Amino acid sequence: MVTIQRAIEMTGVSTVLVTVDPEQSRAARPPRGLYPEGFPIGESLGRPGEREVQRHVLHDALSLLARYPEEPGGIVARAYR
């Protein structure tokens, strides 16, 4: 996934990785990433039907586009719930 993300970034389109495994993702050095703490695999935006949580995760992920043009590998952890 990070290879695709990097290729998209090279075209000038900014991306954000939402990951539930920050250690593995950090090793791949994504351009920027968000780790919603405690979310299981398959629920990286929250549980089905949890619209408010999903909105918060998406808002936080998109806000990284404006705040983190830093070097690759930066993953921000956030607690939800």
N, C-alpha and C positions, 0 to 999 in steps of 0.2 A: 504494500500500500504506500509506503513512504517513497518508493521509486516513482510511482505515478504522481504522488504529491510533488516531488521534486521536479518532475518533467513539466507539470502544470505551472509551477512557480517560474520556471525558466522562460515561459511564454509571457510572463508579466502578470499572471493572475495569482493573487495571494490565496493561501489555503490555511486551514487549521485542522490538525488531527485531534479527534476526541478519542482517548484511549482509556481502557480499563486495566492496562498493563504498562504502567509508566516506565518501569526498568527496561523492559524489552524495547519499548518505543524510543526511549532516550538513546539507546545504543545505535539506533538507526538514524539519529539526528534529524528529526523532522524540522521543517522550517519554524513551526510553532505548534504547541500542543496544549490540550486541556485534559486533565485527569479528574473526572468526577469521583471523588473518594468513595470506596465501598460499593460501587456499582458492579454487578456481575457481568461476565462475558455475555454478549447478546443484548444487554440493556444499557449501552453506553450513554444514552440520552435519558434514561429513567425507565421505570416499569410501564407497561402498556396502560393507557388510560390516565397516567399522571401528567396531565397537560401543563399544569403550572411548573412542575419540576422540569419537564422537557423544555418549556419556554425559557426558564432560567439558564439551563445548560446551553441552549442555542444562543441566548443573548451573551453569555459569558464567552462562548467560543468566538462569536463574531466580534466582540469587543477586543479580543486579542489581535485582530487585524490592525487596529489603530494603535495599539500600545506596544506591540512586540515585534518590531522589525529587526530584532537582535540576531545574534549568530544562531545557527541551527542547533537543535537539541534542547531548547528551552521548553519545559513542560510545566504549566502552572496547575497546582492542585487546588481544588475547591470542594468544600463540604456542602452537601445538600441534604435536606430532610430534617 
